[in-house]
């Protein structure tokens, strides 16, 4: 007899993950229950900036592929692979 692909435990975990993700803000990725509260009584936030150098390398490679010009109509079909050097 074939083993079921999803166990009860798998189903429970994927349901819990779905519920968890449903509670996250699509804008900043943290809990909606924190960022949508009134400013006076809810959590306070501050922002710091850093740069994802992996994404930066990807953007640089994409720009180089277009020789600094605006991407052509087929640029969205390109498949890019990012790998860590060293
Ligand atoms: Zn948010």
PDB file of the backbone (N, CA, C, O) and the ligand in Angstrom, with CONECT records:
HET     ZN  A 101       1
ATOM      1  N   UNK A   1       0.838  -1.201   0.000  1.00  0.00           N
ATOM      2  CA  UNK A   1       0.000   0.000   0.000  1.00  0.00           C
ATOM      3  C   UNK A   1       0.874   1.253   0.000  1.00  0.00           C
ATOM      4  O   UNK A   1       1.886   1.327   0.697  1.00  0.00           O
ATOM      5  N   UNK A   2       0.465   2.210  -0.782  1.00  0.00           N
ATOM      6  CA  UNK A   2       1.247   3.449  -0.903  1.00  0.00           C
ATOM      7  C   UNK A   2       1.074   4.337   0.319  1.00  0.00           C
ATOM      8  O   UNK A   2      -0.020   4.466   0.868  1.00  0.00           O
ATOM      9  N   UNK A   3       2.180   4.946   0.730  1.00  0.00           N
ATOM     10  CA  UNK A   3       2.110   5.884   1.867  1.00  0.00           C
ATOM     11  C   UNK A   3       1.424   7.162   1.400  1.00  0.00           C
ATOM     12  O   UNK A   3       1.691   7.635   0.296  1.00  0.00           O
ATOM     13  N   UNK A   4       0.557   7.720   2.211  1.00  0.00           N
ATOM     14  CA  UNK A   4      -0.034   9.005   1.818  1.00  0.00           C
ATOM     15  C   UNK A   4       1.054  10.077   1.729  1.00  0.00           C
ATOM     16  O   UNK A   4       1.982  10.099   2.537  1.00  0.00           O
ATOM     17  N   UNK A   5       0.928  10.973   0.730  1.00  0.00           N
ATOM     18  CA  UNK A   5       1.940  12.001   0.555  1.00  0.00           C
ATOM     19  C   UNK A   5       1.938  13.003   1.704  1.00  0.00           C
ATOM     20  O   UNK A   5       2.978  13.544   2.077  1.00  0.00           O
ATOM     21  N   UNK A   6       0.772  13.234   2.247  1.00  0.00           N
ATOM     22  CA  UNK A   6       0.650  14.208   3.346  1.00  0.00           C
ATOM     23  C   UNK A   6       0.118  13.489   4.581  1.00  0.00           C
ATOM     24  O   UNK A   6      -0.937  12.856   4.540  1.00  0.00           O
ATOM     25  N   UNK A   7       0.850  13.594   5.663  1.00  0.00           N
ATOM     26  CA  UNK A   7       0.370  13.020   6.915  1.00  0.00           C
ATOM     27  C   UNK A   7      -0.551  14.032   7.596  1.00  0.00           C
ATOM     28  O   UNK A   7      -0.630  15.191   7.189  1.00  0.00           O
ATOM     29  N   UNK A   8      -1.237  13.578   8.628  1.00  0.00           N
ATOM     30  CA  UNK A   8      -2.056  14.504   9.420  1.00  0.00           C
ATOM     31  C   UNK A   8      -1.203  15.634   9.978  1.00  0.00           C
ATOM     32  O   UNK A   8      -1.620  16.791  10.031  1.00  0.00           O
ATOM     33  N   UNK A   9       0.008  15.261  10.395  1.00  0.00           N
ATOM     34  CA  UNK A   9       0.940  16.267  10.942  1.00  0.00           C
ATOM     35  C   UNK A   9       1.297  17.305   9.872  1.00  0.00           C
ATOM     36  O   UNK A   9       1.312  18.504  10.148  1.00  0.00           O
ATOM     37  N   UNK A  10       1.585  16.839   8.650  1.00  0.00           N
ATOM     38  CA  UNK A  10       1.892  17.761   7.542  1.00  0.00           C
ATOM     39  C   UNK A  10       0.731  18.726   7.318  1.00  0.00           C
ATOM     40  O   UNK A  10       0.929  19.932   7.172  1.00  0.00           O
ATOM     41  N   UNK A  11      -0.480  18.177   7.294  1.00  0.00           N
ATOM     42  CA  UNK A  11      -1.662  19.024   7.046  1.00  0.00           C
ATOM     43  C   UNK A  11      -1.829  20.054   8.150  1.00  0.00           C
ATOM     44  O   UNK A  11      -2.131  21.218   7.887  1.00  0.00           O
ATOM     45  N   UNK A  12      -1.631  19.619   9.382  1.00  0.00           N
ATOM     46  CA  UNK A  12      -1.762  20.545  10.512  1.00  0.00           C
ATOM     47  C   UNK A  12      -0.714  21.646  10.424  1.00  0.00           C
ATOM     48  O   UNK A  12      -1.001  22.811  10.699  1.00  0.00           O
ATOM     49  N   UNK A  13       0.498  21.273  10.040  1.00  0.00           N
ATOM     50  CA  UNK A  13       1.572  22.269   9.954  1.00  0.00           C
ATOM     51  C   UNK A  13       1.343  23.254   8.809  1.00  0.00           C
ATOM     52  O   UNK A  13       1.591  24.449   8.966  1.00  0.00           O
ATOM     53  N   UNK A  14       0.872  22.765   7.659  1.00  0.00           N
ATOM     54  CA  UNK A  14       0.654  23.665   6.527  1.00  0.00           C
ATOM     55  C   UNK A  14      -0.522  24.605   6.820  1.00  0.00           C
ATOM     56  O   UNK A  14      -0.522  25.762   6.397  1.00  0.00           O
ATOM     57  N   UNK A  15      -1.520  24.096   7.546  1.00  0.00           N
ATOM     58  CA  UNK A  15      -2.637  24.950   7.955  1.00  0.00           C
ATOM     59  C   UNK A  15      -2.152  26.027   8.920  1.00  0.00           C
ATOM     60  O   UNK A  15      -2.525  27.194   8.795  1.00  0.00           O
ATOM     61  N   UNK A  16      -1.323  25.634   9.876  1.00  0.00           N
ATOM     62  CA  UNK A  16      -0.780  26.600  10.835  1.00  0.00           C
ATOM     63  C   UNK A  16       0.086  27.639  10.129  1.00  0.00           C
ATOM     64  O   UNK A  16       0.053  28.820  10.474  1.00  0.00           O
ATOM     65  N   UNK A  17       0.864  27.195   9.134  1.00  0.00           N
ATOM     66  CA  UNK A  17       1.701  28.119   8.375  1.00  0.00           C
ATOM     67  C   UNK A  17       0.845  29.112   7.603  1.00  0.00           C
ATOM     68  O   UNK A  17       1.156  30.302   7.554  1.00  0.00           O
ATOM     69  N   UNK A  18      -0.244  28.616   6.995  1.00  0.00           N
ATOM     70  CA  UNK A  18      -1.159  29.482   6.256  1.00  0.00           C
ATOM     71  C   UNK A  18      -1.786  30.527   7.161  1.00  0.00           C
ATOM     72  O   UNK A  18      -1.901  31.695   6.789  1.00  0.00           O
ATOM     73  N   UNK A  19      -2.189  30.102   8.347  1.00  0.00           N
ATOM     74  CA  UNK A  19      -2.787  31.041   9.298  1.00  0.00           C
ATOM     75  C   UNK A  19      -1.757  32.074   9.743  1.00  0.00           C
ATOM     76  O   UNK A  19      -2.066  33.259   9.869  1.00  0.00           O
ATOM     77  N   UNK A  20      -0.535  31.613   9.979  1.00  0.00           N
ATOM     78  CA  UNK A  20       0.534  32.529  10.377  1.00  0.00           C
ATOM     79  C   UNK A  20       0.782  33.562   9.275  1.00  0.00           C
ATOM     80  O   UNK A  20       0.855  34.762   9.539  1.00  0.00           O
ATOM     81  N   UNK A  21       0.911  33.077   8.035  1.00  0.00           N
ATOM     82  CA  UNK A  21       1.189  33.987   6.915  1.00  0.00           C
ATOM     83  C   UNK A  21       0.039  34.951   6.675  1.00  0.00           C
ATOM     84  O   UNK A  21       0.263  36.097   6.285  1.00  0.00           O
ATOM     85  N   UNK A  22      -1.188  34.503   6.903  1.00  0.00           N
ATOM     86  CA  UNK A  22      -2.348  35.374   6.706  1.00  0.00           C
ATOM     87  C   UNK A  22      -2.325  36.543   7.673  1.00  0.00           C
ATOM     88  O   UNK A  22      -2.947  37.574   7.419  1.00  0.00           O
ATOM     89  N   UNK A  23      -1.618  36.389   8.771  1.00  0.00           N
ATOM     90  CA  UNK A  23      -1.536  37.458   9.765  1.00  0.00           C
ATOM     91  C   UNK A  23      -0.359  38.393   9.549  1.00  0.00           C
ATOM     92  O   UNK A  23      -0.111  39.288  10.356  1.00  0.00           O
ATOM     93  N   UNK A  24       0.373  38.181   8.447  1.00  0.00           N
ATOM     94  CA  UNK A  24       1.536  39.034   8.185  1.00  0.00           C
ATOM     95  C   UNK A  24       1.193  40.154   7.213  1.00  0.00           C
ATOM     96  O   UNK A  24       0.395  39.979   6.292  1.00  0.00           O
ATOM     97  N   UNK A  25       1.796  41.274   7.431  1.00  0.00           N
ATOM     98  CA  UNK A  25       1.592  42.445   6.571  1.00  0.00           C
ATOM     99  C   UNK A  25       2.316  42.246   5.244  1.00  0.00           C
ATOM    100  O   UNK A  25       3.502  41.914   5.235  1.00  0.00           O
ATOM    101  N   UNK A  26       1.620  42.443   4.119  1.00  0.00           N
ATOM    102  CA  UNK A  26       2.283  42.289   2.820  1.00  0.00           C
ATOM    103  C   UNK A  26       3.289  43.395   2.538  1.00  0.00           C
ATOM    104  O   UNK A  26       4.098  43.278   1.618  1.00  0.00           O
ATOM    105  N   UNK A  27       3.246  44.448   3.308  1.00  0.00           N
ATOM    106  CA  UNK A  27       4.153  45.564   3.050  1.00  0.00           C
ATOM    107  C   UNK A  27       5.482  45.424   3.774  1.00  0.00           C
ATOM    108  O   UNK A  27       6.536  45.682   3.193  1.00  0.00           O
ATOM    109  N   UNK A  28       5.439  45.014   5.044  1.00  0.00           N
ATOM    110  CA  UNK A  28       6.720  44.944   5.757  1.00  0.00           C
ATOM    111  C   UNK A  28       7.052  43.550   6.270  1.00  0.00           C
ATOM    112  O   UNK A  28       8.155  43.329   6.769  1.00  0.00           O
ATOM    113  N   UNK A  29       6.128  42.611   6.158  1.00  0.00           N
ATOM    114  CA  UNK A  29       6.413  41.226   6.503  1.00  0.00           C
ATOM    115  C   UNK A  29       6.227  40.865   7.961  1.00  0.00           C
ATOM    116  O   UNK A  29       6.307  39.690   8.319  1.00  0.00           O
ATOM    117  N   UNK A  30       5.981  41.847   8.807  1.00  0.00           N
ATOM    118  CA  UNK A  30       5.752  41.577  10.224  1.00  0.00           C
ATOM    119  C   UNK A  30       4.275  41.388  10.503  1.00  0.00           C
ATOM    120  O   UNK A  30       3.459  41.456   9.584  1.00  0.00           O
ATOM    121  N   UNK A  31       3.916  41.148  11.770  1.00  0.00           N
ATOM    122  CA  UNK A  31       2.522  40.908  12.120  1.00  0.00           C
ATOM    123  C   UNK A  31       1.630  42.117  11.829  1.00  0.00           C
ATOM    124  O   UNK A  31       1.952  43.243  12.208  1.00  0.00           O
ATOM    125  N   UNK A  32       0.508  41.871  11.153  1.00  0.00           N
ATOM    126  CA  UNK A  32      -0.485  42.924  10.899  1.00  0.00           C
ATOM    127  C   UNK A  32      -1.018  43.491  12.201  1.00  0.00           C
ATOM    128  O   UNK A  32      -1.358  44.671  12.290  1.00  0.00           O
ATOM    129  N   UNK A  33      -1.087  42.626  13.220  1.00  0.00           N
ATOM    130  CA  UNK A  33      -1.620  43.063  14.510  1.00  0.00           C
ATOM    131  C   UNK A  33      -0.747  44.136  15.155  1.00  0.00           C
ATOM    132  O   UNK A  33      -1.206  44.835  16.058  1.00  0.00           O
ATOM    133  N   UNK A  34       0.479  44.278  14.719  1.00  0.00           N
ATOM    134  CA  UNK A  34       1.353  45.315  15.261  1.00  0.00           C
ATOM    135  C   UNK A  34       1.287  46.596  14.447  1.00  0.00           C
ATOM    136  O   UNK A  34       1.170  47.681  15.017  1.00  0.00           O
ATOM    137  N   UNK A  35       1.360  46.489  13.107  1.00  0.00           N
ATOM    138  CA  UNK A  35       1.513  47.696  12.292  1.00  0.00           C
ATOM    139  C   UNK A  35       0.195  48.373  11.954  1.00  0.00           C
ATOM    140  O   UNK A  35       0.196  49.488  11.431  1.00  0.00           O
ATOM    141  N   UNK A  36      -0.921  47.731  12.238  1.00  0.00           N
ATOM    142  CA  UNK A  36      -2.203  48.366  11.909  1.00  0.00           C
ATOM    143  C   UNK A  36      -2.919  48.895  13.143  1.00  0.00           C
ATOM    144  O   UNK A  36      -4.074  49.312  13.054  1.00  0.00           O
ATOM    145  N   UNK A  37      -2.264  48.883  14.272  1.00  0.00           N
ATOM    146  CA  UNK A  37      -2.855  49.439  15.492  1.00  0.00           C
ATOM    147  C   UNK A  37      -2.763  50.959  15.448  1.00  0.00           C
ATOM    148  O   UNK A  37      -1.970  51.514  14.687  1.00  0.00           O
ATOM    149  N   UNK A  38      -3.575  51.636  16.265  1.00  0.00           N
ATOM    150  CA  UNK A  38      -3.471  53.104  16.297  1.00  0.00           C
ATOM    151  C   UNK A  38      -2.057  53.541  16.712  1.00  0.00           C
ATOM    152  O   UNK A  38      -1.431  52.923  17.574  1.00  0.00           O
ATOM    153  N   UNK A  39      -1.583  54.592  16.096  1.00  0.00           N
ATOM    154  CA  UNK A  39      -0.217  55.044  16.339  1.00  0.00           C
ATOM    155  C   UNK A  39       0.010  55.406  17.806  1.00  0.00           C
ATOM    156  O   UNK A  39       1.100  55.206  18.342  1.00  0.00           O
ATOM    157  N   UNK A  40      -1.037  55.946  18.454  1.00  0.00           N
ATOM    158  CA  UNK A  40      -0.881  56.423  19.831  1.00  0.00           C
ATOM    159  C   UNK A  40      -0.720  55.269  20.824  1.00  0.00           C
ATOM    160  O   UNK A  40       0.010  55.396  21.808  1.00  0.00           O
ATOM    161  N   UNK A  41      -1.393  54.156  20.573  1.00  0.00           N
ATOM    162  CA  UNK A  41      -1.397  53.071  21.554  1.00  0.00           C
ATOM    163  C   UNK A  41      -0.663  51.811  21.100  1.00  0.00           C
ATOM    164  O   UNK A  41      -0.446  50.900  21.899  1.00  0.00           O
ATOM    165  N   UNK A  42      -0.280  51.753  19.827  1.00  0.00           N
ATOM    166  CA  UNK A  42       0.337  50.534  19.311  1.00  0.00           C
ATOM    167  C   UNK A  42       1.853  50.575  19.323  1.00  0.00           C
ATOM    168  O   UNK A  42       2.468  51.483  19.882  1.00  0.00           O
ATOM    169  N   UNK A  43       2.438  49.567  18.690  1.00  0.00           N
ATOM    170  CA  UNK A  43       3.893  49.462  18.612  1.00  0.00           C
ATOM    171  C   UNK A  43       4.475  50.660  17.874  1.00  0.00           C
ATOM    172  O   UNK A  43       3.833  51.248  17.004  1.00  0.00           O
ATOM    173  N   UNK A  44       5.676  51.000  18.232  1.00  0.00           N
ATOM    174  CA  UNK A  44       6.390  52.088  17.561  1.00  0.00           C
ATOM    175  C   UNK A  44       7.451  51.465  16.646  1.00  0.00           C
ATOM    176  O   UNK A  44       7.993  50.402  16.947  1.00  0.00           O
ATOM    177  N   UNK A  45       7.731  52.121  15.560  1.00  0.00           N
ATOM    178  CA  UNK A  45       8.683  51.566  14.583  1.00  0.00           C
ATOM    179  C   UNK A  45       9.734  52.599  14.212  1.00  0.00           C
ATOM    180  O   UNK A  45       9.486  53.804  14.266  1.00  0.00           O
ATOM    181  N   UNK A  46      10.879  52.126  13.846  1.00  0.00           N
ATOM    182  CA  UNK A  46      11.890  52.963  13.224  1.00  0.00           C
ATOM    183  C   UNK A  46      12.560  52.131  12.153  1.00  0.00           C
ATOM    184  O   UNK A  46      12.611  50.904  12.237  1.00  0.00           O
ATOM    185  N   UNK A  47      13.069  52.807  11.153  1.00  0.00           N
ATOM    186  CA  UNK A  47      13.642  52.095  10.004  1.00  0.00           C
ATOM    187  C   UNK A  47      15.133  52.368   9.882  1.00  0.00           C
ATOM    188  O   UNK A  47      15.600  53.481  10.123  1.00  0.00           O
ATOM    189  N   UNK A  48      15.851  51.357   9.514  1.00  0.00           N
ATOM    190  CA  UNK A  48      17.273  51.482   9.196  1.00  0.00           C
ATOM    191  C   UNK A  48      17.463  50.949   7.785  1.00  0.00           C
ATOM    192  O   UNK A  48      16.715  50.082   7.333  1.00  0.00           O
ATOM    193  N   UNK A  49      18.440  51.456   7.113  1.00  0.00           N
ATOM    194  CA  UNK A  49      18.679  51.018   5.743  1.00  0.00           C
ATOM    195  C   UNK A  49      19.953  50.186   5.654  1.00  0.00           C
ATOM    196  O   UNK A  49      20.985  50.527   6.230  1.00  0.00           O
ATOM    197  N   UNK A  50      19.851  49.111   4.931  1.00  0.00           N
ATOM    198  CA  UNK A  50      21.034  48.340   4.573  1.00  0.00           C
ATOM    199  C   UNK A  50      20.813  47.863   3.142  1.00  0.00           C
ATOM    200  O   UNK A  50      19.725  48.037   2.593  1.00  0.00           O
ATOM    201  N   UNK A  51      21.813  47.277   2.547  1.00  0.00           N
ATOM    202  CA  UNK A  51      21.704  46.865   1.154  1.00  0.00           C
ATOM    203  C   UNK A  51      21.902  45.362   1.027  1.00  0.00           C
ATOM    204  O   UNK A  51      22.850  44.799   1.575  1.00  0.00           O
ATOM    205  N   UNK A  52      21.009  44.730   0.309  1.00  0.00           N
ATOM    206  CA  UNK A  52      21.173  43.314  -0.008  1.00  0.00           C
ATOM    207  C   UNK A  52      22.163  43.250  -1.176  1.00  0.00           C
ATOM    208  O   UNK A  52      21.811  43.580  -2.308  1.00  0.00           O
ATOM    209  N   UNK A  53      23.389  42.830  -0.902  1.00  0.00           N
ATOM    210  CA  UNK A  53      24.411  42.825  -1.940  1.00  0.00           C
ATOM    211  C   UNK A  53      24.156  41.751  -2.984  1.00  0.00           C
ATOM    212  O   UNK A  53      24.622  41.871  -4.117  1.00  0.00           O
ATOM    213  N   UNK A  54      23.437  40.724  -2.630  1.00  0.00           N
ATOM    214  CA  UNK A  54      23.080  39.693  -3.605  1.00  0.00           C
ATOM    215  C   UNK A  54      22.127  40.285  -4.648  1.00  0.00           C
ATOM    216  O   UNK A  54      22.314  40.093  -5.849  1.00  0.00           O
ATOM    217  N   UNK A  55      21.116  40.999  -4.181  1.00  0.00           N
ATOM    218  CA  UNK A  55      20.157  41.635  -5.093  1.00  0.00           C
ATOM    219  C   UNK A  55      20.848  42.719  -5.914  1.00  0.00           C
ATOM    220  O   UNK A  55      20.547  42.912  -7.092  1.00  0.00           O
ATOM    221  N   UNK A  56      21.777  43.421  -5.274  1.00  0.00           N
ATOM    222  CA  UNK A  56      22.535  44.452  -5.970  1.00  0.00           C
ATOM    223  C   UNK A  56      23.322  43.847  -7.131  1.00  0.00           C
ATOM    224  O   UNK A  56      23.332  44.403  -8.230  1.00  0.00           O
ATOM    225  N   UNK A  57      23.983  42.710  -6.893  1.00  0.00           N
ATOM    226  CA  UNK A  57      24.737  42.039  -7.953  1.00  0.00           C
ATOM    227  C   UNK A  57      23.812  41.632  -9.097  1.00  0.00           C
ATOM    228  O   UNK A  57      24.187  41.714 -10.267  1.00  0.00           O
ATOM    229  N   UNK A  58      22.616  41.200  -8.755  1.00  0.00           N
ATOM    230  CA  UNK A  58      21.643  40.806  -9.767  1.00  0.00           C
ATOM    231  C   UNK A  58      21.213  42.010 -10.605  1.00  0.00           C
ATOM    232  O   UNK A  58      21.155  41.928 -11.832  1.00  0.00           O
ATOM    233  N   UNK A  59      20.916  43.115  -9.949  1.00  0.00           N
ATOM    234  CA  UNK A  59      20.510  44.329 -10.666  1.00  0.00           C
ATOM    235  C   UNK A  59      21.634  44.814 -11.574  1.00  0.00           C
ATOM    236  O   UNK A  59      21.390  45.222 -12.709  1.00  0.00           O
ATOM    237  N   UNK A  60      22.868  44.767 -11.068  1.00  0.00           N
ATOM    238  CA  UNK A  60      24.007  45.198 -11.883  1.00  0.00           C
ATOM    239  C   UNK A  60      24.171  44.310 -13.110  1.00  0.00           C
ATOM    240  O   UNK A  60      24.438  44.811 -14.203  1.00  0.00           O
ATOM    241  N   UNK A  61      24.017  43.010 -12.944  1.00  0.00           N
ATOM    242  CA  UNK A  61      24.140  42.081 -14.071  1.00  0.00           C
ATOM    243  C   UNK A  61      23.022  42.314 -15.085  1.00  0.00           C
ATOM    244  O   UNK A  61      23.248  42.240 -16.293  1.00  0.00           O
ATOM    245  N   UNK A  62      21.819  42.595 -14.592  1.00  0.00           N
ATOM    246  CA  UNK A  62      20.688  42.839 -15.490  1.00  0.00           C
ATOM    247  C   UNK A  62      20.896  44.131 -16.281  1.00  0.00           C
ATOM    248  O   UNK A  62      20.596  44.195 -17.473  1.00  0.00           O
ATOM    249  N   UNK A  63      21.406  45.145 -15.611  1.00  0.00           N
ATOM    250  CA  UNK A  63      21.673  46.411 -16.310  1.00  0.00           C
ATOM    251  C   UNK A  63      22.770  46.225 -17.349  1.00  0.00           C
ATOM    252  O   UNK A  63      22.678  46.749 -18.459  1.00  0.00           O
ATOM    253  N   UNK A  64      23.801  45.480 -16.986  1.00  0.00           N
ATOM    254  CA  UNK A  64      24.907  45.244 -17.920  1.00  0.00           C
ATOM    255  C   UNK A  64      24.421  44.482 -19.148  1.00  0.00           C
ATOM    256  O   UNK A  64      24.902  44.717 -20.257  1.00  0.00           O
ATOM    257  N   UNK A  65      23.471  43.572 -18.956  1.00  0.00           N
ATOM    258  CA  UNK A  65      22.943  42.783 -20.072  1.00  0.00           C
ATOM    259  C   UNK A  65      22.218  43.662 -21.078  1.00  0.00           C
ATOM    260  O   UNK A  65      22.124  43.320 -22.257  1.00  0.00           O
ATOM    261  N   UNK A  66      21.703  44.801 -20.607  1.00  0.00           N
ATOM    262  CA  UNK A  66      20.982  45.721 -21.492  1.00  0.00           C
ATOM    263  C   UNK A  66      21.862  46.903 -21.913  1.00  0.00           C
ATOM    264  O   UNK A  66      21.366  47.874 -22.483  1.00  0.00           O
ATOM    265  N   UNK A  67      23.158  46.822 -21.634  1.00  0.00           N
ATOM    266  CA  UNK A  67      24.107  47.889 -21.965  1.00  0.00           C
ATOM    267  C   UNK A  67      23.643  49.257 -21.470  1.00  0.00           C
ATOM    268  O   UNK A  67      23.848  50.268 -22.141  1.00  0.00           O
ATOM    269  N   UNK A  68      23.022  49.283 -20.304  1.00  0.00           N
ATOM    270  CA  UNK A  68      22.594  50.548 -19.713  1.00  0.00           C
ATOM    271  C   UNK A  68      21.323  51.119 -20.321  1.00  0.00           C
ATOM    272  O   UNK A  68      20.824  52.144 -19.856  1.00  0.00           O
ATOM    273  N   UNK A  69      20.785  50.461 -21.370  1.00  0.00           N
ATOM    274  CA  UNK A  69      19.536  50.955 -21.989  1.00  0.00           C
ATOM    275  C   UNK A  69      18.338  50.372 -21.248  1.00  0.00           C
ATOM    276  O   UNK A  69      18.487  49.464 -20.431  1.00  0.00           O
ATOM    277  N   UNK A  70      17.166  50.891 -21.534  1.00  0.00           N
ATOM    278  CA  UNK A  70      15.945  50.346 -20.929  1.00  0.00           C
ATOM    279  C   UNK A  70      15.780  48.896 -21.385  1.00  0.00           C
ATOM    280  O   UNK A  70      16.048  48.576 -22.543  1.00  0.00           O
ATOM    281  N   UNK A  71      15.337  48.015 -20.474  1.00  0.00           N
ATOM    282  CA  UNK A  71      15.163  46.603 -20.861  1.00  0.00           C
ATOM    283  C   UNK A  71      14.170  46.454 -22.007  1.00  0.00           C
ATOM    284  O   UNK A  71      13.160  47.157 -22.058  1.00  0.00           O
ATOM    285  N   UNK A  72      14.462  45.535 -22.925  1.00  0.00           N
ATOM    286  CA  UNK A  72      13.583  45.275 -24.059  1.00  0.00           C
ATOM    287  C   UNK A  72      12.333  44.521 -23.633  1.00  0.00           C
ATOM    288  O   UNK A  72      12.214  44.129 -22.472  1.00  0.00           O
ATOM    289  N   UNK A  73      11.395  44.310 -24.559  1.00  0.00           N
ATOM    290  CA  UNK A  73      10.117  43.673 -24.208  1.00  0.00           C
ATOM    291  C   UNK A  73      10.248  42.226 -23.732  1.00  0.00           C
ATOM    292  O   UNK A  73       9.340  41.707 -23.082  1.00  0.00           O
ATOM    293  N   UNK A  74      11.350  41.580 -24.043  1.00  0.00           N
ATOM    294  CA  UNK A  74      11.505  40.174 -23.644  1.00  0.00           C
ATOM    295  C   UNK A  74      12.352  40.009 -22.384  1.00  0.00           C
ATOM    296  O   UNK A  74      12.612  38.886 -21.953  1.00  0.00           O
ATOM    297  N   UNK A  75      12.776  41.110 -21.799  1.00  0.00           N
ATOM    298  CA  UNK A  75      13.644  41.035 -20.614  1.00  0.00           C
ATOM    299  C   UNK A  75      12.969  40.279 -19.468  1.00  0.00           C
ATOM    300  O   UNK A  75      13.641  39.614 -18.680  1.00  0.00           O
ATOM    301  N   UNK A  76      11.642  40.380 -19.377  1.00  0.00           N
ATOM    302  CA  UNK A  76      10.923  39.699 -18.305  1.00  0.00           C
ATOM    303  C   UNK A  76      10.948  38.180 -18.424  1.00  0.00           C
ATOM    304  O   UNK A  76      10.615  37.472 -17.473  1.00  0.00           O
ATOM    305  N   UNK A  77      11.343  37.681 -19.595  1.00  0.00           N
ATOM    306  CA  UNK A  77      11.386  36.229 -19.798  1.00  0.00           C
ATOM    307  C   UNK A  77      12.751  35.647 -19.434  1.00  0.00           C
ATOM    308  O   UNK A  77      12.929  34.430 -19.414  1.00  0.00           O
ATOM    309  N   UNK A  78      13.696  36.511 -19.152  1.00  0.00           N
ATOM    310  CA  UNK A  78      15.036  36.012 -18.798  1.00  0.00           C
ATOM    311  C   UNK A  78      15.006  35.309 -17.452  1.00  0.00           C
ATOM    312  O   UNK A  78      14.295  35.716 -16.534  1.00  0.00           O
ATOM    313  N   UNK A  79      15.786  34.255 -17.357  1.00  0.00           N
ATOM    314  CA  UNK A  79      15.926  33.541 -16.091  1.00  0.00           C
ATOM    315  C   UNK A  79      17.316  33.840 -15.550  1.00  0.00           C
ATOM    316  O   UNK A  79      18.319  33.558 -16.206  1.00  0.00           O
ATOM    317  N   UNK A  80      17.371  34.396 -14.384  1.00  0.00           N
ATOM    318  CA  UNK A  80      18.638  34.764 -13.771  1.00  0.00           C
ATOM    319  C   UNK A  80      18.922  33.816 -12.625  1.00  0.00           C
ATOM    320  O   UNK A  80      18.018  33.372 -11.918  1.00  0.00           O
ATOM    321  N   UNK A  81      20.196  33.517 -12.459  1.00  0.00           N
ATOM    322  CA  UNK A  81      20.607  32.658 -11.365  1.00  0.00           C
ATOM    323  C   UNK A  81      21.620  33.416 -10.522  1.00  0.00           C
ATOM    324  O   UNK A  81      22.567  33.996 -11.054  1.00  0.00           O
ATOM    325  N   UNK A  82      21.428  33.411  -9.249  1.00  0.00           N
ATOM    326  CA  UNK A  82      22.335  34.102  -8.350  1.00  0.00           C
ATOM    327  C   UNK A  82      23.084  33.054  -7.534  1.00  0.00           C
ATOM    328  O   UNK A  82      22.470  32.166  -6.942  1.00  0.00           O
ATOM    329  N   UNK A  83      24.389  33.156  -7.505  1.00  0.00           N
ATOM    330  CA  UNK A  83      25.163  32.203  -6.710  1.00  0.00           C
ATOM    331  C   UNK A  83      26.192  32.946  -5.877  1.00  0.00           C
ATOM    332  O   UNK A  83      26.639  34.034  -6.242  1.00  0.00           O
ATOM    333  N   UNK A  84      26.549  32.365  -4.787  1.00  0.00           N
ATOM    334  CA  UNK A  84      27.526  32.959  -3.889  1.00  0.00           C
ATOM    335  C   UNK A  84      28.907  32.556  -4.361  1.00  0.00           C
ATOM    336  O   UNK A  84      29.167  31.381  -4.622  1.00  0.00           O
ATOM    337  N   UNK A  85      29.790  33.533  -4.471  1.00  0.00           N
ATOM    338  CA  UNK A  85      31.169  33.249  -4.884  1.00  0.00           C
ATOM    339  C   UNK A  85      31.990  32.876  -3.670  1.00  0.00           C
ATOM    340  O   UNK A  85      31.765  33.377  -2.568  1.00  0.00           O
ATOM    341  N   UNK A  86      32.939  31.996  -3.886  1.00  0.00           N
ATOM    342  CA  UNK A  86      33.910  31.679  -2.844  1.00  0.00           C
ATOM    343  C   UNK A  86      33.368  30.892  -1.672  1.00  0.00           C
ATOM    344  O   UNK A  86      34.113  30.577  -0.743  1.00  0.00           O
TER     345      UNK A  86
HETATM  346 ZN    ZN A 101       2.968  46.472   7.934  1.00  0.00          ZN
END
